[in-house]
Amino acid sequence: MSIEQLAETAQAMVAAGKGIIAIDESNATIAKRFAGVGIENSEENRRAYRELLLGTPKLGDYISGAILFDETIRQSTKAGVPFTKLMIDNGIIPGIKVDKGPQPLAGCPGEVVTEGLDGLRDRLAEYYKLGARFAKWRAVINIGDDIPSGTCIEANSHALARYAALCQEQGLVPMVEPEVIMDGSHDIDTCFEVTEVVLRSLFGSLYEHNVVLEGTILKASMVLPGTHSGEKASVEEVAAATLQVLKSTVPATLPGIVFLSGGQSDEDATAHLNAMNLAGPHPWPLSFSYGRAMQSAALKLWSQDLVNNVAKAQQTVFARARDNGLAALGQWQS
Ligand code: 13P
């Protein structure tokens, strides 16, 4: 796989006015989302829900790629069309979550490290054959009393860099996601400082592992006050703080940055992205890779009638894609 091909995929992922839909919930995570709206977590319901999302008419107008879970990349529509074919036919690049989730980091209470490196080379080769052209690995950084530690940040950066190098070796664009978690009572300045240290560490590790930045996408968290801080930051403050930390840590050779929504409201996630792009141009396209902020309204509608609400739910997915696609251009109006 040439660097040019990786770079081409990475650029297509952040094409103007387009972003990513994250539908890569593990079975344990989708169980929580389904339970929240009273849907049984059966394999058929998971399949039907992912068919609803991926089958949204004209989704490719605003969505460049979708991140799938291992089960989903092997599934098909009710009519028997593999999801990967449905996606490619609609101009949507198949992506795959390849980490095995965060586990407690021994010796570091309250902190986690993402696992999944063992056997990753073979898994990536299989996913490539199944049609995936990019992958995702999420590291989780918690903020609390005396955390994150340097040990936790380093362990997660090291894992992200090893994953990214393996992805590029196997022809997949690595999406590297160091998520600084919103939960906590920390203020926005603390989130800024932690995000800065985390991103510096990550790009240092990527460099040490010879990861080609031109074929890499960063999935970043925004700089926000902790959910339990009692602090409310304005849209402009969040946009300015996030831009400042990215500009001071992310090399300009990176083809693009996409954001996670992380529990923000749909409206906030869109407004923050729009405000950042209004303040452009920036060294990289800034777009979205939202999970909950793309799906939650549709999931709620679908849960009310799994048979008859499919089209209505798809209209909601399309509307969220359009709003976020416009925000990726700084053209969204609330
Ligand atoms: P949220 O947008 O719901 O945070 O999910 C994005 C994601 O893929 C987290 O890894």
Residues whose N, C-alpha, C, O or C-beta is under 5 A from the ligand:
A	BS01	13P	A22 R138 L260 S261 G262 G263 S289 Y290 G291 R292 A293
